[in-house]
Amino acid sequence: MRIIQLSDPHLLAAAHGLWRGRQPWACFERALEQAWIQAPAADLLLLSGDLCQDESWAGYARLRDRLAAWPTPVALLAGNHDAPHLLRAALGRHAVVAPAVLELAGVRLLLLNSHRTGCVEGWLGPRQLAWLAGELGRSNHLPLVVAVHHPPVAIGDPIFDRIGLGDGGALLQLLVGQPQLKAVVFGHIHQHWLGALPGRPAVPLLGCPSTLCAYGPVQPCPLGRPQDPGGRWLELDAQGSLSHTLLRWQAVASPGSLAWASI
């Protein structure tokens, strides 16, 4: 499976609306264009949360219409800046929406919904964790990737470490014994980040930059471009060999300059 991961576009209902001094839709269009140039022939587009900053029906409908022309299947996660019920209503027939299981091109992808109403911090909750345990308990030889919006571990940033995945420890406890697990990917942090699953140093934890704007960084950018928008390219073969590449591109020129809003 070849996956393009894009994250945290913070789209709006208005096509030319501004957030943090940038036009989210123009930035997202650039991201789709550049991701396909840098990572062609993908099998899946994964959008890992904070899809619609104003949490509007019009924003999700605009996203649905834009993705209708995208050449691959699409998987969607809800972030803290999302309305999961509107996301599913607008896009549920056109994309795979978390929580869900997707088997494609010889790989199994588990999509988790870490949105918690009224909170910036993420939460899976007992019901979803029980569902996940059941899915992990099914006999399956396929290589496994888990995707969630909020980071399940501290990344070393005092702000984001307060608003990560609140029950990340419970998630990691379920995952550490999974021999087919090849990677855990997430968004939320607006920056490159690379770690390892506690107890499984060969399994990477991969944070994805935002298509809109950067935050941090905690770690040096491997490409030397920490303030540029970006994404990730992941490739897994049927034997479970994983390669991952950080993608960056030039930012869309900003029409204005606004102060940073809250995360």
N, C-alpha and C positions, 0 to 999 in steps of 0.2 A: 504494500500500500504506500502511495505517495501522497502526503498530506501537506497542504498549505494551511498554516495557522495564522489568522489575523485576529487582533483583539482590541477591545476598548475603543471602538470608533466614536461612541457618544453622539450618535446621529440625532437629528431633530426632525420635526414635522416639516419645517420650512426648508426648502432646497438650498437657500442661500443664508440660512440662519447662522449666527456666530455662537461659539462657545469657547471660552478661554482664548478669545481673540482670533480664532480660526474658523474656517467653514468646514464642519465635519464631513459634509457630503463630498466636497471637492477633495478632501484628504482621503476619503474612502475610495473614491474613484481612482485616485492616483495609486492607492494601495492595491486594488484589484488589477490594475494595468501592470504595475511593476512586479507584483508577485507572479503573475503569469509569464512575464518576460524572464524573470530570474529562475522560476521553477515551473517550466512548462510540462505538459502531459501529466498533471496531477490526477489522482483518483478521487480526492475529496477536498472540499473547502471547509475548514473548521473555524467558526467565529466564536471566540471564547469569552463572551460576556461584555456587559456594559454596552449593549447594542444601541439603545435608544435613551439618550439623556433625559428627554422630557417625558418619557414613558407614555407616549401618545399612540393612539390607534393609527393616526396618519403617518407617524414615523415608521411604525412596523409595516404598514401597507406599502409605503414607499420602498422599504427594504425588500419586501416580497416582490414587488414589481421589478426592482433592479436585479435581484438574483434569478429571476425567471430566465434571463438570457445567459446565466453562467453555465459553462459547459460540463460541470461535474455535479455529483450529489453534494449537498450542503448539510452540515451539522451545526446546531446552534446551542449555546449555553446562555442561561440567564445570569447576569451579574447583579450587584447591588443597585446599579442604575438601570433597572429594567422592571417591567410589569409582566411576570411570567404568564398570567392568564391572557393578556393581550398578545404577547409574543406567540403563544400556542394557537390562539384563535386566528391570527393573521397568517402565520407561516407553517402551522402544523401539517397542512396537506402538501406543502412544497419543500419541506426540509425535515430532517430528523431533529427533534427538540428534546433536550434533556429534561428528566432522566430517561435514558434509553440505552439500548444495546444495538450496535451496528456491526455487522460482519461484512467486510468488503475487501476484495483483492487479497484474500488469505490472511487477514488481520482482524482481530476483534477489538472494537473500540467501545469503552464504557463511558457514557456521558453523564455527568452529575450536575444537579441543580443546587448551587450553594446560596441562592437568594434567600434572604430572611427579611420579611416585611418590616419596614421601619428601621432597619439596621444597615450600617455600612459593613460591619463584620459579617462573614459568611457562616453558614450553618447547614449541615446536611440533615440532621435530626434522626431520631431513632427509627422512624419508618423507612426512610431512604437507606439508612445504613443496613437495616434488615433486608431490604430488597437487594442491596449490593452484595451482602453476604450470600444470599441465595444464588445470585448470578455467578459469583465467584466459585460457589460450590458445585456448579454444573461441570461435568467432565468436558473439557474442551482443550484441544491441543494447539489451538491457534495462538500466535503471539498476541499479547494484550497491551493496549495503551489505555490509560485512564485520563480523562480530561475534566477539569473543574475550573471555575473562575477564580476562586480565592486560593492563595498559596497555602498548602497544608503544613508548612513549616515556617519558622521565622527566617527572614531573608537578611536580617542585619540592619534594617531601617527602622528607627524608633516609631515612625508614623505607621507604616504598613504592618509592622509586627503587632500593633494593637488592633488591627482590623483585618487580620487574615482569616483563615478558616477556624472557627471556634472549636469545632470538634475534629480538627485535623489529626490529633493523636489517635482517635478511634478509627479514622480512615486508614492511617498508616499501619495500624495494628492488623487490619483486615488484609492489607496489600502485601505485607512483608513476607508472608508465606506462600505467595503465588509464584510458582516457578516460571510461568509464561509471561509475567509482567516485564515489559521492556522499557517503559517510560511513563512518567506522570507529567502532564503539561497543564499550564495554567496561565491566566492573564492577571488583571487587576493592578499590577505593580508598574505598568507603563515603562518597562525597562528590561533589558537582557538580564537573565539570572540563570546560573547553572549550579545545581547542587546534586546530592545523591540521596536516595532513599535510606533512612537510618536502618542499619543492619544489612543493607544490600548495596554496597558501594558501586556495583556495576549497573544499577538502575538509575538513570538520570532523572532529576526533577528540573523541569525546563520552564522558566518564566519568559513570557513573550512581550516585546515592546507594543506600544499602542500605535495605531495608524494615525492618531491625531496629534499627540504631543508626548514628550518624554518627561520622566520624573526620575530623580536620582542623578547618577547611578550608584548602586552599592558596589558593583564589580566593574572592572574596566571592560569596555566594549571591545570584543575581539577584532572588530573592523575599524576601531578608532573613531566611531561616529555615534556617540551616546545620545546626542540630542536630535538625531534624525528619526523620523518614523520608521517602523519596520515590522517584521513578522518572522515566521519560522517555516522551514521546509524540513519535513521528516520523511524518511524513507525506510521501510521495513520489508525484508524479503520473507519468504515462506518459512525459512529456517530461524527467523527471529533476529537476524542481524540488523542493527539500527544505525543509521547515520542521521545527523541533524545539523542544519546549517542556519545561521542567523542571516536574515535578509535586512537590508537597509536601502533607502532611496531618498532622494532630495525632497525636502518638505515643500508643500504648496505655499506660495507666497501669501503671507497673512494680510488681510484687508484692514486690520486694526490691531490694537494692543489693549487687551483687557487683563485685569488682575486674575490670578489663578483662583478658581472657585474651590470649594471643598472637594476632597476626594470622594 
